[in-house]
Amino acid sequence: MYKYEFFSNSPAATLGLGKKVGEHLPAGSIIALTGELGCGKTLLTRGICDGLDVPLRQVNSPTFVLVNEYKGRLPIFHIDLYRLSGVDNGFEIGIMDYFSRATDGVMIIEWAEKMSSLLPPDVLRVEFDIISLRKRRIVFSSNSKKSADLFKELKGK
């Protein structure tokens, strides 16, 4: 298991972290974001998309439409499962089809805990903990070697 821990002291720091992640993501990356409402999942997603050359103004939470697609350096599928009640709803929206489409792009899933049993083994998990009004603990973890390479880039090594 590979891990990287980051403490964000501001929304700008979370956005910057996301941008750095996006700049180094390879095609086929699936990112599973978990954490309570308001912890920064969409903010990190906006940063990742910025790092993949999608203008920030185009990126917003797909809570009501469930999936937003963006064209950047790689195609991005931004999925928000907040409104879904479980795995059965995931099959109804065709989440498995998005897994196959993400091989040439990046899939970012907010509220991924609602579909954890459907996630592939090499997913990049990102867990958010709210420490205070502005401070967040963000833990990245994965079983994939490509994530280990990403974590080295994030650490600056």
Buried (B, 14 or more C-beta within 10 A) or exposed (E): EBEBEBEBEEBEBBBBBBBBBBBBBEEBBBBBBBBEEEBBBBBBBBBBBBBBBBEEEEBBBBEEEBBBEBEBBBBBBBBBBBEBEEBEBBEEBEBEEBBEEBEEBBBBBBBBBBBEEBBEEBBBBBBBEBEEEEEBBBBBBBEBEBBBEBBEBBEEE
